[in-house]
Structure formats: C-alpha cells, structure tokens
Amino acid sequence: MPRSVNSVASRAKRKRVLELAKGYFGRKKNVWTVAKNAVEKGLVYAYRDRKAKKREFRTLWIARINAGARLHGMSYSELMGKINKAGIDLNRKVLADLAMNHPAAFEAVVKKVK
C-alpha cells in the first residue's frame, strides 16, 4: 500500500506561517524552519506583551495623576485616598486624561476632595 501524505494541508500550514513572517529580515521571512521559529517566538512575545501593555499604561496614568496632584500640593496616594473616601468614581485613565488635557477639571476634582 502506498504511503499517504496530506501535502495539501502541509503546504497550507507552511504558507500560513510564511504569511505571518512577512516583513521579517533575511531568512526569517522565506526559509521554512527559520520562519517557523521566528513566528512562534513572535506570537509568544505578542501574548506576553498584551498583558504587559496594561501594566505599562497603569504606571503612566499614575505618574500623570501624581504630577497633577503635586501641582495642587498633594501626593498621589493622598489624592486617591480622598477620592475613594469622597465616593468619586473616576478611574485612573480618566483622572490622568483630566490632569494632562483638562487641568481646570482636574483642579475642580482636587478642590472637591480637599
């Protein structure tokens, strides 16, 4: 009995991986074994960094809120404690946007909690 090889599926798999490798430098874009490794590693980085992105934005928002709070004579932790105690439901993303782009609105929030 002859050996059966599903070459259609094999070729499709290689084609799919090489499509994902488009734009890579050198052999990473067109040599199957090198491209496969590069794509796998790239997908691992993508998965990891989707989580890391959230952490990085949170630290950015905290830095911006802290800078805005210090202009009004408060620290970040003081401000967040007073905001929570006052029952103001603004998340860090919104507070950071107010501190950066709408200083008057941020000042109103600070005055309300003082």
Backbone as CSV, one residue per row, in Angstrom:
resi,resn,N_x,N_y,N_z,CA_x,CA_y,CA_z,C_x,C_y,C_z
1,MET,0.844,-1.187,0.000,0.000,0.000,0.000,0.885,1.245,0.000
2,PRO,0.615,2.186,-0.872,1.462,3.386,-0.935,1.266,4.289,0.286
3,ARG,2.319,5.018,0.586,2.288,5.946,1.714,1.428,7.147,1.357
4,SER,0.548,7.529,2.274,-0.345,8.652,2.025,0.192,9.893,2.749
5,VAL,0.365,10.957,2.020,0.873,12.201,2.597,-0.114,13.310,2.252
6,ASN,-0.557,14.017,3.255,-1.516,15.092,3.003,-0.754,16.373,2.655
7,SER,-0.261,16.416,1.437,0.586,17.538,1.041,-0.188,18.847,0.946
8,VAL,-1.491,18.770,0.698,-2.302,19.992,0.610,-2.309,20.709,1.961
9,ALA,-2.566,19.953,3.018,-2.607,20.532,4.360,-1.226,21.009,4.799
10,SER,-0.187,20.223,4.470,1.185,20.593,4.852,1.576,21.912,4.203
11,ARG,1.266,22.017,2.912,1.608,23.229,2.173,0.841,24.426,2.726
12,ALA,-0.430,24.213,3.048,-1.260,25.298,3.590,-0.695,25.792,4.917
13,LYS,-0.231,24.854,5.741,0.346,25.221,7.039,1.606,26.059,6.846
14,ARG,2.475,25.607,5.933,3.697,26.367,5.669,3.371,27.751,5.106
15,LYS,2.393,27.797,4.222,2.001,29.069,3.612,1.488,30.046,4.676
16,ARG,0.690,29.509,5.615,0.125,30.336,6.686,1.236,30.930,7.555
17,VAL,2.236,30.112,7.887,3.344,30.585,8.727,4.182,31.612,7.964
18,LEU,4.443,31.355,6.680,5.245,32.288,5.891,4.511,33.613,5.673
19,GLU,3.179,33.571,5.633,2.402,34.824,5.564,2.614,35.644,6.831
20,LEU,2.608,34.961,7.991,2.831,35.652,9.262,4.244,36.220,9.362
21,ALA,5.187,35.616,8.599,6.588,36.044,8.659,6.886,37.189,7.700
22,LYS,5.894,37.652,6.959,6.114,38.768,6.020,6.656,39.976,6.765
23,GLY,7.680,40.601,6.201,8.247,41.790,6.816,9.433,41.501,7.716
24,TYR,9.701,40.229,8.003,10.866,39.892,8.804,12.115,40.055,7.938
25,PHE,13.272,40.159,8.598,14.522,40.423,7.892,15.243,39.131,7.543
26,GLY,15.831,39.093,6.363,16.699,37.987,5.961,15.954,36.675,5.792
27,ARG,16.582,35.585,6.261,15.997,34.251,6.070,14.742,34.047,6.906
28,LYS,14.511,34.904,7.883,13.335,34.745,8.743,12.036,34.853,7.960
29,LYS,12.081,35.468,6.782,10.837,35.667,6.038,10.564,34.600,4.986
30,ASN,11.577,33.800,4.586,11.316,32.884,3.483,11.863,31.464,3.636
31,VAL,12.615,31.189,4.684,13.103,29.831,4.915,12.209,29.203,5.986
32,TRP,11.589,28.082,5.641,10.544,27.487,6.474,10.961,27.297,7.931
33,THR,12.086,26.638,8.193,12.452,26.326,9.579,12.765,27.588,10.369
34,VAL,13.434,28.539,9.751,13.791,29.788,10.427,12.530,30.624,10.653
35,ALA,11.684,30.693,9.633,10.448,31.475,9.734,9.529,30.897,10.803
36,LYS,9.438,29.574,10.871,8.569,28.923,11.862,8.996,29.302,13.272
37,ASN,10.295,29.260,13.530,10.810,29.628,14.852,10.556,31.098,15.149
38,ALA,10.777,31.955,14.166,10.598,33.399,14.362,9.129,33.738,14.633
39,VAL,8.228,33.095,13.893,6.791,33.361,14.074,6.327,32.869,15.438
40,GLU,6.772,31.672,15.838,6.394,31.144,17.155,6.864,32.084,18.261
41,LYS,8.101,32.542,18.153,8.645,33.453,19.162,7.873,34.776,19.162
42,GLY,7.547,35.257,17.954,6.790,36.499,17.841,5.413,36.398,18.477
43,LEU,4.769,35.249,18.310,3.446,35.060,18.911,3.535,34.979,20.435
44,VAL,4.629,34.409,20.941,4.842,34.369,22.390,5.014,35.787,22.930
45,TYR,5.827,36.590,22.234,6.015,37.986,22.643,4.694,38.746,22.603
46,ALA,3.893,38.521,21.560,2.621,39.227,21.419,1.693,38.901,22.579
47,TYR,1.623,37.625,22.960,0.770,37.206,24.069,1.244,37.847,25.371
48,ARG,2.556,37.775,25.611,3.121,38.335,26.845,2.897,39.834,26.924
49,ASP,3.127,40.525,25.810,3.100,41.986,25.837,1.693,42.570,25.831
50,ARG,0.693,41.755,25.478,-0.687,42.235,25.655,-0.977,42.428,27.135
51,LYS,-0.377,41.590,27.972,-0.537,41.733,29.429,0.328,42.896,29.946
52,ALA,1.558,42.968,29.441,2.498,43.996,29.916,2.003,45.402,29.562
53,LYS,1.318,45.524,28.435,0.808,46.823,27.980,-0.128,47.430,29.024
54,LYS,-0.952,46.596,29.621,-1.891,47.063,30.639,-1.141,47.605,31.861
55,ARG,-0.075,46.892,32.252,0.724,47.353,33.394,1.409,48.676,33.081
56,GLU,1.950,48.784,31.859,2.676,49.996,31.480,1.755,51.213,31.453
57,PHE,0.540,51.033,30.937,-0.390,52.157,30.910,-0.794,52.571,32.311
58,ARG,-1.000,51.596,33.200,-1.365,51.943,34.574,-0.265,52.776,35.230
59,THR,1.006,52.399,35.042,2.091,53.182,35.631,2.156,54.583,35.029
60,LEU,1.875,54.693,33.724,1.854,56.005,33.067,0.753,56.880,33.659
61,TRP,-0.442,56.298,33.826,-1.560,57.062,34.394,-1.239,57.524,35.807
62,ILE,-0.623,56.647,36.610,-0.280,57.002,37.988,0.721,58.153,38.005
63,ALA,1.715,58.112,37.119,2.716,59.189,37.054,2.056,60.516,36.691
64,ARG,1.123,60.483,35.742,0.441,61.716,35.327,-0.445,62.276,36.435
65,ILE,-1.167,61.391,37.128,-2.027,61.844,38.232,-1.162,62.421,39.346
66,ASN,-0.046,61.777,39.639,0.865,62.251,40.680,1.391,63.645,40.341
67,ALA,1.785,63.841,39.080,2.295,65.156,38.664,1.218,66.217,38.815
68,GLY,-0.015,65.884,38.409,-1.122,66.833,38.545,-1.447,67.110,39.992
69,ALA,-1.413,66.101,40.831,-1.735,66.259,42.253,-0.701,67.130,42.950
70,ARG,0.560,66.953,42.592,1.624,67.723,43.245,1.557,69.207,42.893
71,LEU,0.964,69.534,41.756,0.753,70.948,41.421,-0.230,71.601,42.382
72,HIS,-1.053,70.770,43.004,-2.057,71.277,43.947,-1.714,70.924,45.392
73,GLY,-0.429,70.604,45.641,0.053,70.378,46.999,-0.378,69.062,47.628
74,MET,-0.551,68.025,46.824,-0.937,66.707,47.341,-0.052,65.651,46.711
75,SER,0.028,64.514,47.373,0.704,63.380,46.746,-0.350,62.510,46.071
76,TYR,0.106,61.572,45.264,-0.803,60.670,44.558,-1.636,59.855,45.539
77,SER,-0.965,59.298,46.546,-1.673,58.417,47.481,-2.704,59.189,48.299
78,GLU,-2.350,60.411,48.690,-3.310,61.271,49.409,-4.550,61.516,48.551
79,LEU,-4.303,61.912,47.308,-5.401,62.224,46.394,-6.299,61.015,46.178
80,MET,-5.713,59.853,45.907,-6.526,58.663,45.640,-7.304,58.236,46.882
81,GLY,-6.680,58.375,48.048,-7.385,58.045,49.290,-8.586,58.934,49.500
82,LYS,-8.413,60.244,49.253,-9.513,61.196,49.441,-10.595,61.029,48.381
83,ILE,-10.185,60.688,47.152,-11.162,60.453,46.081,-12.041,59.250,46.436
84,ASN,-11.413,58.180,46.932,-12.174,56.991,47.313,-13.097,57.277,48.492
85,LYS,-12.590,58.046,49.457,-13.389,58.376,50.636,-14.579,59.258,50.261
86,ALA,-14.376,60.161,49.282,-15.452,61.055,48.839,-16.466,60.336,47.949
87,GLY,-16.131,59.130,47.536,-17.059,58.358,46.702,-17.095,58.797,45.250
88,ILE,-16.010,59.397,44.784,-15.935,59.827,43.378,-15.463,58.638,42.551
89,ASP,-16.264,58.229,41.569,-15.950,57.057,40.755,-15.286,57.453,39.442
90,LEU,-14.047,57.903,39.538,-13.256,58.182,38.337,-12.066,57.237,38.359
91,ASN,-11.866,56.506,37.271,-10.728,55.591,37.238,-9.443,56.346,36.898
92,ARG,-8.321,55.655,36.986,-7.020,56.294,36.777,-6.854,56.811,35.350
93,LYS,-7.430,56.098,34.399,-7.323,56.524,32.998,-7.977,57.893,32.806
94,VAL,-9.161,58.063,33.358,-9.889,59.327,33.222,-9.183,60.435,33.999
95,LEU,-8.746,60.128,35.216,-8.039,61.134,36.017,-6.758,61.600,35.333
96,ALA,-6.027,60.669,34.731,-4.795,61.021,34.021,-5.102,61.915,32.829
97,ASP,-6.190,61.611,32.113,-6.583,62.439,30.973,-6.959,63.844,31.436
98,LEU,-7.687,63.932,32.549,-8.045,65.247,33.090,-6.795,66.026,33.495
99,ALA,-5.852,65.340,34.155,-4.628,66.012,34.613,-3.810,66.542,33.440
100,MET,-3.764,65.784,32.337,-2.961,66.179,31.175,-3.658,67.222,30.302
101,ASN,-4.915,66.945,29.944,-5.577,67.729,28.894,-6.612,68.724,29.398
102,HIS,-7.092,68.550,30.627,-8.115,69.441,31.163,-7.764,69.817,32.603
103,PRO,-6.736,70.651,32.770,-6.267,70.973,34.124,-7.332,71.631,34.999
104,ALA,-8.220,72.403,34.391,-9.270,73.065,35.182,-10.216,72.035,35.788
105,ALA,-10.582,71.034,35.014,-11.461,69.977,35.513,-10.764,69.158,36.594
106,PHE,-9.464,68.893,36.403,-8.709,68.156,37.406,-8.628,68.958,38.708
107,GLU,-8.421,70.271,38.571,-8.363,71.144,39.742,-9.685,71.122,40.492
108,ALA,-10.812,71.069,39.747,-12.129,71.008,40.391,-12.275,69.717,41.200
109,VAL,-11.772,68.622,40.674,-11.822,67.345,41.397,-10.980,67.440,42.659
110,VAL,-9.797,68.024,42.561,-8.909,68.150,43.723,-9.551,69.036,44.789
111,LYS,-10.156,70.148,44.357,-10.801,71.054,45.321,-11.978,70.384,46.023
112,LYS,-12.681,69.546,45.281,-13.845,68.851,45.862,-13.411,67.873,46.954
113,VAL,-12.273,67.224,46.775,-11.829,66.254,47.797,-11.064,66.907,48.934
114,LYS,-10.546,68.118,48.731,-9.830,68.823,49.803,-10.836,69.267,50.809
